[in-house]
Amino acid sequence: MAYSVTLKAGLKDVVLPNGGRYQGGDVVVLSDEHYGVIPASTRTAVFSAEAVVTVPAA
């Protein structure tokens, strides 16, 4: 399982657990592991949208 998240507009240089640096409005797919380490309060503050997505097996 993975999560597609959209960062809130206006944010700059947000570093997520996957090691990437993102800007407001970016849409990022995070693994269950990376998503799971982000506290719920941080998710609310940083993400404007979240959705569970299916990632095909490699």
N, C-alpha and C positions, 0 to 999 in steps of 0.2 A: 504494500500500500504506500501511496505517496500523497503529498498535499500540494496543491497549487495555491499560492498565496500572492496577494497583491499588496504592495507597500503603500501606506497612506501618502497622499500627495504632500509635497513640501519637505519630506525627509531627505537627508543627504548622508551619504557614506555610512549606511547601515550595514554592519557586518553580521552575517547569519552563521549558524553553526557549520554550514557546509564550507566555510572559509571564503565565500564570495563577499564582495562589497557592492551594495546596491543603492539606487536612488529612489525617491518617491515615484510611485506609478509603475515601477518594475513588477513584472509577474515572474515568480520564481517557483520551481518545483523542488520541494524538499522531501527527502526520504522520511519514512516513519521515524527512524532513529534521530535524525536532525530536528524534525518538528517536535518530537517528544521531549527534548531537553529545553525547549523554550517555555518559560513560565507563562501560565494563562494570562497574567496581568500584562506581560510584555507583548503577547500576541494581540491583546486588545488595543494596546497603545500603538503598535507598529503596523498591523495588518488591517486593510480596509475590506478585504474579502478573503475567504478561505474555502477550499473545496477539496474533497477527497478525489483523487484521480487514480486511474489504473495505468501502471507503467509496464509495457511489455517486457517479458524476460529477455535478457541478453543472450 
